[in-house]
Amino acid sequence: MKKTSPISVCLFPAAGYGTRFLPVTKAMPKEMLPVLTKPLIQYGVEEAMDAGMNTMAIVTGRGKRAIEDHFDVSYELEHQIKGTSKEKMLADIRHIIDKCTFSYTRQIEMKGLGHAILTGETLIGNQPFAVILADDLCVNESDGVLSQMVELYKKYQCSIVAIEEIDPSQTDKYGVIAGEEIESGIYRVTNMVEKPSPQDAPTNLAIIGRYILTPDIFDIIRTTKPGKGGEIQITDALLEQAKAGKVIAYKFHGKRYDCGSIDGYVQATIELYQKGVL
Ligand code: G1P
């Protein structure tokens, strides 16, 4: 582990169907889609490790067993390539497996991101935790987005969402915040709305898939009514904390690729290849 962190657990909601990538996601989890030689979720796990976390709590669903197999040893394979030039290709994943604990629980019904996070409560308990949505792939030359957010958590000790400015026509794809800028790029959130139409959006500051949440969020989610799309939204639960001044929004440093869309996925693949990540 690189740093000491007040947060040791990272939750990965990974039960969604990935319908935008059908048919490839018919029998394969969308979190296992490769960007070059690594599946999306591995980038997320590496970002969490870099932020000092060593427990990965994964909310899975039917058809997601490849994720568990990926974060496990494969003795036959390792035996097969031992002593060959290929051995180093498993070094990163082996390092992850050695350093982290993985725990899993299944979400039986898809009732929204808030519901997925509540499903993970059994793996987290009463401690602050991070959330990574693996299809938002984030890269930065220096500290990763979650590392940046952990530093902020040390100062503010409340829930934090990562945000970026988006084209105002795109607000209906994101949770959107409004707030008071208390430091450059740091807002105390006063309002948040899940996927508002452009005319209803309070700003063009969109939440991306990185959160730090305080554990009181679980009780709030339990009483959160279904919102946008009839689903239990984490954005609605966070609004309750925001009303008490307990949510910070942070314009992160780095670049985020929306790998939940074909365009973003292709862009990530090309740009990481050009950067020589392989
Ligand atoms: C979820 C959240 C949304 C957030 C987005 C970031 O939406 O509900 O508030 O802006 O992730 O990727 P989804 O993309 O799962 O529909």
Residues whose N, C-alpha, C, O or C-beta is under 5 A from the ligand:
A	BS01	G1P	L113 D136 K173 Y174 G175 I207 I208 G209 T235
